[in-house]
Amino acid sequence: MAYSNFTLSKVKSDFAIITDETQDLFADITPVQPSELLSLVLKDQIPLASAINTEKARSELVIMPILMEVRRLLKNQISIFSGSSFEVDPSQGLDGRCDFILSRSPEQYYIASPVLTIVEAKNESIPSGLGQCIATMFAARLFNQKEGNPTDTLYGAVTTGMDWKFLKLQGQIAFIDSNDYYIKEIDKILAILFGNSSP
């Protein structure tokens, strides 16, 4: 079974996850201004991604440039994986490909722990990706434990590129941010991704 088979109700029942949708997770975030490069790229590529209107176009033209900006901000001390296989525990359905994985390791040839942030790209529906994202975050926690790098908190995002919904997994509670962030708030999106991926 692939991560994409997990709905919100399935991930809650399979892994005894409790969801909390009441928290403003990043109310005190300090915005991070985008570089001139990212600003120009987004200005040029957002209209194209919107016109093509596929998950692949949004991933390549909007999401990846944002993640690359975070990597630059962190002086290449994190790794980014796109469309990589993440086989953690097939017996529990925790296998398949992830849209994006951010790891605190600078190792780029393979996924090394600790994995910190999972980003799921969706064409239009944010809610349809929540279960998938939580399942992948749960898998990332198991992966980090197996690799000897346990992490108390993992972060995730479900995004269309234009609309971002952030999540946090602590223990058995999956916090789904009460706020959505939109591409015009790129400074806040960058701040959240930067803060959740930095050493």
Backbone bond lengths (Angstrom), bond angles and torsions (degrees), N, CA, C in turn:
res aa  C-N    CA-C-N  psi(-1)  N-CA   C-N-CA  omega(-1)  CA-C   N-CA-C  phi
1 M - - - 1.467 - - 1.524 109.03 -
2 A 1.293 118.23 144.05 1.459 122.44 -179.45 1.522 110.35 -98.18
3 Y 1.336 115.63 160.55 1.464 120.29 177.27 1.519 111.16 -55.04
4 S 1.316 116.77 -33.41 1.463 120.51 -176.87 1.528 112.79 -65.72
5 N 1.337 117.81 -13.64 1.465 120.49 177.90 1.527 112.86 -79.82
6 F 1.323 116.93 -9.28 1.461 119.97 -178.14 1.517 111.38 -84.65
7 T 1.326 114.73 121.14 1.460 121.39 169.85 1.528 107.04 -93.12
8 L 1.300 116.58 171.97 1.455 120.21 178.11 1.528 110.79 -61.54
9 S 1.321 117.49 -43.79 1.465 120.10 -179.55 1.523 111.15 -66.79
10 K 1.329 117.99 -37.24 1.468 120.75 -179.55 1.523 111.54 -68.05
11 V 1.327 117.13 -43.23 1.465 119.07 -178.68 1.529 110.05 -66.16
12 K 1.328 116.99 -33.86 1.461 120.44 178.03 1.526 110.98 -67.62
13 S 1.319 117.54 -43.21 1.464 120.18 -178.22 1.529 112.28 -75.22
14 D 1.335 117.62 -39.14 1.467 120.28 -177.07 1.519 112.97 -70.63
15 F 1.325 117.71 -34.61 1.464 120.17 -173.05 1.531 113.51 -120.34
16 A 1.333 116.43 13.75 1.472 122.10 178.44 1.530 111.35 54.30
17 I 1.316 115.20 41.58 1.456 121.61 178.98 1.531 109.65 -85.48
18 I 1.307 115.85 137.55 1.459 122.40 173.59 1.526 106.50 -107.05
19 T 1.319 117.24 134.86 1.463 118.96 178.17 1.531 110.31 -104.88
20 D 1.312 114.35 146.77 1.461 122.33 176.77 1.522 106.85 -130.82
21 E 1.326 116.39 116.39 1.463 121.65 -176.85 1.531 111.84 -108.63
22 T 1.337 117.11 16.05 1.462 120.36 -171.50 1.527 113.93 -99.95
23 Q 1.328 117.65 -7.81 1.465 120.46 -171.87 1.531 112.29 -95.18
24 D 1.320 114.03 138.70 1.467 120.94 168.30 1.527 104.51 -91.67
25 L 1.324 116.20 93.16 1.468 121.91 -167.69 1.520 113.60 -65.86
26 F 1.312 117.67 -27.75 1.469 119.94 -172.24 1.527 111.64 -127.86
27 A 1.317 115.76 38.94 1.467 120.61 -176.86 1.526 111.98 -60.28
28 D 1.333 117.18 -31.35 1.466 120.53 -174.67 1.525 113.03 -103.92
29 I 1.317 116.80 18.21 1.470 120.21 -177.28 1.526 110.57 -66.41
30 T 1.328 115.39 138.97 1.466 120.43 175.85 1.523 108.33 -93.80
31 P 1.323 118.34 117.81 1.472 120.92 -176.18 1.530 112.43 -56.82
32 V 1.319 115.44 146.95 1.468 123.04 176.14 1.529 106.87 -115.98
33 Q 1.311 115.83 117.33 1.465 119.44 -176.98 1.527 110.91 -69.35
34 P 1.316 117.30 135.49 1.469 119.98 177.92 1.525 110.48 -69.33
35 S 1.319 115.18 150.75 1.460 119.48 175.32 1.521 109.45 -68.15
36 E 1.311 115.00 164.47 1.459 119.54 176.31 1.523 110.20 -60.58
37 L 1.347 115.74 -37.05 1.467 120.43 179.10 1.523 110.77 -59.81
38 L 1.331 117.50 -51.34 1.467 119.83 -179.12 1.521 110.87 -63.01
39 S 1.308 117.41 -41.48 1.467 120.44 179.63 1.528 110.99 -58.55
40 L 1.332 116.40 -44.08 1.469 120.49 179.39 1.526 111.62 -67.12
41 V 1.340 116.47 -41.87 1.458 120.83 -179.93 1.523 110.41 -61.47
42 L 1.333 116.56 -47.56 1.461 119.86 -178.65 1.526 111.51 -65.87
43 K 1.321 116.63 -39.90 1.471 119.69 178.52 1.526 110.75 -60.16
44 D 1.309 115.77 -38.09 1.459 121.83 -178.21 1.528 112.42 -78.42
45 Q 1.341 116.17 -38.59 1.468 119.72 -167.65 1.522 114.99 -98.62
46 I 1.324 119.08 -22.00 1.465 119.87 179.47 1.533 111.52 -61.26
47 P 1.332 119.63 -46.28 1.470 118.22 178.26 1.534 112.72 -60.02
48 L 1.318 116.33 -37.57 1.463 119.84 179.24 1.523 111.03 -67.03
49 A 1.347 116.33 -44.32 1.467 120.28 178.37 1.525 110.84 -61.34
50 S 1.330 116.27 -39.12 1.470 120.36 179.21 1.517 111.67 -67.32
51 A 1.318 116.32 -37.64 1.470 120.38 -179.86 1.525 111.20 -69.87
52 I 1.334 116.82 -43.90 1.469 120.14 179.06 1.526 109.78 -68.19
53 N 1.345 115.33 -41.90 1.459 123.13 172.51 1.532 113.99 56.66
54 T 1.337 116.33 47.47 1.457 121.25 171.71 1.526 108.40 -124.76
55 E 1.320 116.04 157.94 1.457 120.93 177.91 1.526 110.76 -59.29
56 K 1.324 116.68 -40.23 1.463 121.13 -178.74 1.532 110.66 -63.69
57 A 1.318 117.47 -45.23 1.463 120.70 179.50 1.525 111.18 -62.99
58 R 1.324 116.84 -43.53 1.460 119.85 179.53 1.527 110.60 -64.19
59 S 1.343 116.33 -39.48 1.466 120.73 179.01 1.517 111.58 -62.26
60 E 1.331 115.86 -47.00 1.466 120.47 -174.84 1.525 112.62 -75.80
61 L 1.330 116.34 -40.55 1.456 120.31 -170.17 1.528 114.66 -91.92
62 V 1.344 116.98 -21.83 1.467 119.40 -176.67 1.535 111.79 -121.47
63 I 1.329 116.73 -53.44 1.468 119.23 -172.49 1.526 111.68 -69.49
64 M 1.332 118.03 -49.69 1.466 119.71 -177.89 1.527 112.89 -59.96
65 P 1.340 120.37 -42.40 1.467 118.38 176.53 1.534 113.18 -59.34
66 I 1.329 117.39 -35.41 1.466 120.59 178.04 1.528 110.22 -66.82
67 L 1.336 116.74 -44.43 1.468 119.95 179.37 1.525 111.25 -66.00
68 M 1.313 116.97 -35.25 1.465 120.17 176.73 1.531 110.86 -65.40
69 E 1.307 116.72 -35.31 1.465 120.42 176.25 1.526 110.10 -62.73
70 V 1.340 116.46 -42.68 1.470 120.16 177.71 1.529 110.07 -61.39
71 R 1.319 116.45 -42.14 1.473 120.33 178.48 1.530 110.61 -61.48
72 R 1.318 117.52 -42.18 1.469 120.55 177.29 1.525 111.17 -63.70
73 L 1.340 116.87 -42.61 1.462 120.78 178.62 1.528 111.42 -58.93
74 L 1.328 115.60 -33.60 1.467 121.28 -179.32 1.521 111.76 -94.52
75 K 1.333 116.44 18.59 1.463 123.31 174.89 1.528 112.70 52.28
76 N 1.348 114.33 42.02 1.467 123.00 176.02 1.528 113.69 60.44
77 Q 1.322 116.97 26.02 1.465 120.69 179.42 1.526 112.27 -91.91
78 I 1.330 117.07 6.83 1.463 120.97 171.34 1.519 107.68 -123.17
79 S 1.314 115.28 161.54 1.467 119.83 175.99 1.519 108.58 -114.98
80 I 1.325 115.26 151.10 1.464 122.42 179.24 1.519 107.56 -123.67
81 F 1.326 115.76 132.32 1.466 121.34 176.83 1.525 108.39 -121.71
82 S 1.305 115.68 136.97 1.463 121.76 -177.63 1.517 109.50 -125.28
83 G 1.331 116.29 119.85 1.461 120.89 178.09 1.508 113.74 69.18
84 S 1.328 117.05 22.10 1.470 121.18 -176.11 1.520 111.36 -83.39
85 S 1.330 114.49 148.79 1.456 121.41 174.52 1.528 108.93 -70.73
86 F 1.339 116.36 135.44 1.463 121.36 -179.02 1.523 107.44 -133.94
87 E 1.330 114.62 80.06 1.467 122.11 -175.86 1.519 108.38 -89.42
88 V 1.311 117.13 101.50 1.469 120.89 -176.04 1.517 111.46 -105.79
89 D 1.327 118.51 -52.71 1.462 122.23 179.84 1.528 109.07 -152.56
90 P 1.343 116.65 83.59 1.469 119.62 -178.04 1.524 113.52 -56.84
91 S 1.344 118.05 -27.86 1.469 119.98 -179.33 1.526 111.41 -64.20
92 Q 1.333 116.93 -23.57 1.468 121.21 177.84 1.530 111.78 -103.52
93 G 1.322 116.63 6.17 1.449 120.49 -178.82 1.518 113.05 82.42
94 L 1.332 116.92 11.58 1.462 120.90 -177.29 1.521 109.60 -93.50
95 D 1.310 113.89 71.51 1.455 120.73 178.45 1.529 108.64 -153.15
96 G 1.297 114.73 167.30 1.457 119.54 -178.43 1.511 110.09 122.90
97 R 1.318 114.99 -165.25 1.466 120.74 -178.05 1.522 110.21 -104.61
98 C 1.320 114.91 146.79 1.469 121.73 176.55 1.516 108.46 -109.12
99 D 1.310 115.91 142.39 1.461 118.87 177.86 1.526 110.01 -61.84
100 F 1.340 116.76 -54.26 1.459 120.50 178.75 1.518 109.81 -144.91
101 I 1.326 115.70 138.49 1.457 123.11 174.66 1.521 107.66 -127.48
102 L 1.334 116.73 133.23 1.459 121.67 172.80 1.516 107.94 -112.77
103 S 1.336 115.70 128.52 1.451 121.89 179.00 1.515 109.49 -119.17
104 R 1.314 116.58 148.04 1.461 120.48 179.03 1.526 111.57 -76.70
105 S 1.303 117.52 -4.96 1.463 121.05 176.05 1.525 109.57 -86.16
106 P 1.344 117.88 141.03 1.465 119.60 176.09 1.532 112.57 -78.09
107 E 1.345 117.41 -5.08 1.465 121.98 179.81 1.521 110.17 -62.73
108 Q 1.326 117.49 121.87 1.454 120.79 -174.28 1.520 112.97 -108.69
109 Y 1.333 119.19 -9.17 1.462 120.42 -177.00 1.524 113.35 -86.13
110 Y 1.324 117.28 -15.57 1.462 121.08 175.65 1.518 108.19 -155.15
111 I 1.325 116.43 159.82 1.463 120.44 -179.12 1.525 108.46 -75.61
112 A 1.317 115.97 116.73 1.460 122.33 178.91 1.521 108.88 -113.62
113 S 1.317 115.73 151.58 1.461 120.11 178.40 1.532 109.86 -82.60
114 P 1.315 117.54 156.60 1.461 125.34 2.23 1.531 112.65 -89.34
115 V 1.317 114.67 131.22 1.466 120.98 169.47 1.524 106.56 -74.32
116 L 1.321 116.78 132.79 1.461 120.79 -174.16 1.514 114.18 -116.25
117 T 1.316 116.35 -36.87 1.461 119.83 -171.47 1.521 110.34 -138.03
118 I 1.308 115.58 134.92 1.456 123.66 176.88 1.530 107.44 -114.83
119 V 1.315 117.23 132.24 1.466 120.64 177.31 1.523 108.60 -123.18
120 E 1.319 115.96 119.83 1.459 121.90 178.54 1.519 109.13 -103.68
121 A 1.307 115.66 126.79 1.466 120.96 178.70 1.522 109.57 -93.54
122 K 1.295 115.82 134.89 1.461 121.47 176.96 1.524 108.35 -130.00
123 N 1.305 115.78 148.19 1.455 118.95 -178.82 1.520 111.11 -67.92
124 E 1.329 117.16 -49.14 1.462 118.64 -177.62 1.521 114.40 -142.38
125 S 1.334 119.11 -28.20 1.461 120.78 -170.66 1.521 112.11 -103.66
126 I 1.328 116.80 108.37 1.457 121.82 176.64 1.539 110.84 -64.79
127 P 1.348 119.56 -49.00 1.464 119.07 -176.98 1.534 113.71 -57.07
128 S 1.307 117.84 -32.65 1.471 119.65 -178.16 1.527 112.30 -66.36
129 G 1.334 118.34 -17.31 1.456 120.90 -179.25 1.516 115.20 -98.74
130 L 1.329 118.37 -4.72 1.458 120.63 -174.48 1.527 112.59 -64.79
131 G 1.329 117.38 -47.21 1.466 120.39 179.21 1.512 112.00 -62.38
132 Q 1.315 116.23 -42.19 1.463 122.35 178.37 1.529 110.29 -61.01
133 C 1.309 117.10 -44.91 1.460 121.26 -178.86 1.528 110.94 -64.87
134 I 1.329 117.52 -44.12 1.469 120.71 179.90 1.527 110.29 -64.57
135 A 1.335 117.46 -41.06 1.469 120.08 178.09 1.529 110.74 -60.65
136 T 1.322 116.76 -40.24 1.459 120.40 -179.84 1.520 110.68 -70.88
137 M 1.326 117.65 -36.86 1.469 120.79 175.53 1.529 110.38 -63.85
138 F 1.322 116.67 -41.24 1.462 121.60 177.85 1.532 109.38 -61.96
139 A 1.323 116.46 -43.42 1.466 121.21 177.18 1.526 110.70 -62.24
140 A 1.330 116.89 -40.96 1.464 120.58 179.48 1.523 111.02 -62.02
141 R 1.325 116.76 -37.27 1.470 119.32 177.38 1.529 110.43 -64.28
142 L 1.332 117.12 -44.80 1.473 120.36 176.96 1.524 110.93 -60.84
143 F 1.331 116.10 -42.71 1.464 121.73 179.44 1.527 110.35 -59.85
144 N 1.320 117.02 -47.55 1.464 120.74 179.87 1.529 111.19 -61.45
145 Q 1.340 116.79 -40.48 1.463 120.56 178.50 1.525 110.89 -63.08
146 K 1.329 116.72 -46.28 1.467 121.07 -179.67 1.521 111.81 -62.41
147 E 1.331 116.22 -32.58 1.464 121.23 -178.65 1.529 112.68 -86.18
148 G 1.331 116.77 2.46 1.463 120.38 178.69 1.513 114.46 78.02
149 N 1.325 117.07 20.06 1.466 122.44 178.38 1.523 109.95 -127.65
150 P 1.333 117.51 61.54 1.467 118.27 -176.80 1.521 111.66 -61.88
151 T 1.321 116.19 144.00 1.460 122.17 178.22 1.523 109.08 -126.09
152 D 1.318 115.71 135.02 1.464 120.07 -179.11 1.519 112.08 -73.21
153 T 1.337 115.50 -34.73 1.459 120.43 -173.33 1.517 109.86 -130.90
154 L 1.313 115.01 133.39 1.465 121.04 173.95 1.517 108.35 -122.48
155 Y 1.331 114.56 152.05 1.458 119.92 -179.03 1.520 110.02 -119.51
156 G 1.302 114.57 156.68 1.453 120.40 177.38 1.512 109.96 -149.25
157 A 1.300 115.12 166.23 1.464 120.98 175.36 1.515 108.37 -147.66
158 V 1.297 115.27 142.69 1.459 121.75 169.34 1.517 104.96 -114.38
159 T 1.323 116.52 127.83 1.453 118.67 -173.44 1.517 112.94 -144.50
160 T 1.305 114.54 146.99 1.467 121.15 169.20 1.522 109.69 -94.52
161 G 1.324 116.03 1.55 1.454 121.13 -171.26 1.522 109.98 93.74
162 M 1.320 116.15 -41.92 1.469 121.24 179.61 1.534 111.54 -91.61
163 D 1.319 116.25 -31.13 1.463 123.65 -176.18 1.529 106.99 -123.49
164 W 1.345 117.14 130.34 1.464 122.38 -177.97 1.515 109.52 -123.38
165 K 1.339 115.73 131.59 1.469 122.60 173.84 1.523 106.80 -121.49
166 F 1.342 116.64 121.51 1.462 121.26 -176.57 1.521 111.24 -99.67
167 L 1.340 114.63 150.04 1.455 122.18 -179.42 1.526 109.40 -132.91
168 K 1.326 115.16 157.60 1.467 121.62 176.23 1.521 108.01 -138.59
169 L 1.330 117.62 131.55 1.460 122.53 177.88 1.511 108.48 -110.54
170 Q 1.332 115.76 117.32 1.464 122.67 175.39 1.513 107.51 -130.19
171 G 1.329 115.98 120.60 1.455 118.84 -176.30 1.517 109.66 58.24
172 Q 1.310 116.13 -128.54 1.476 120.51 179.33 1.522 111.99 -99.16
173 I 1.329 116.88 10.34 1.464 119.98 -178.85 1.517 109.90 -104.82
174 A 1.316 115.38 125.13 1.464 121.83 173.40 1.523 107.07 -103.03
175 F 1.322 116.21 110.56 1.456 121.87 177.94 1.530 108.41 -87.28
176 I 1.308 116.01 123.43 1.460 122.09 176.45 1.523 106.33 -106.50
177 D 1.317 116.26 113.88 1.465 121.02 -174.43 1.526 110.96 -51.63
178 S 1.313 115.17 135.40 1.468 119.39 178.93 1.527 111.75 -70.96
179 N 1.330 116.83 -16.39 1.468 121.50 179.93 1.516 111.31 -101.83
180 D 1.314 115.21 150.71 1.457 122.34 165.28 1.525 106.38 -105.38
181 Y 1.316 115.77 149.52 1.460 121.01 175.68 1.517 107.85 -117.55
182 Y 1.307 115.82 138.00 1.460 121.30 -176.40 1.516 109.76 -110.56
183 I 1.310 116.48 158.08 1.461 121.99 -172.37 1.529 112.35 -57.10
184 K 1.324 118.15 -27.72 1.466 119.86 176.70 1.529 111.42 -66.57
185 E 1.353 116.44 -15.70 1.467 122.10 175.78 1.533 109.74 -100.30
186 I 1.321 116.77 40.36 1.455 121.07 -175.73 1.527 111.41 -57.28
187 D 1.333 117.74 -30.70 1.471 120.06 178.83 1.522 111.73 -64.13
188 K 1.335 117.79 -34.84 1.469 121.20 177.81 1.526 110.83 -77.43
189 I 1.326 117.04 -39.55 1.471 120.82 177.26 1.522 109.70 -59.67
190 L 1.327 116.82 -46.69 1.461 121.24 178.15 1.523 110.59 -60.73
191 A 1.319 117.34 -43.16 1.475 121.06 -178.84 1.523 111.11 -61.20
192 I 1.322 116.93 -42.34 1.463 120.42 -179.48 1.527 110.37 -66.22
193 L 1.322 117.08 -48.29 1.474 120.47 179.57 1.522 110.93 -63.81
194 F 1.325 117.44 -41.17 1.463 122.50 179.63 1.528 110.45 -63.41
195 G 1.322 115.57 -48.18 1.468 120.27 -178.22 1.506 113.07 -64.48
196 N 1.329 117.33 -33.69 1.462 120.74 -176.97 1.519 113.05 -84.11
197 S 1.331 117.26 -10.20 1.462 120.42 -176.94 1.519 113.02 -113.30
198 S 1.336 117.20 -9.90 1.455 119.14 -175.00 1.525 111.32 -79.17
199 P 1.336 116.79 151.76 1.466 121.36 -179.85 1.520 111.86 -62.78
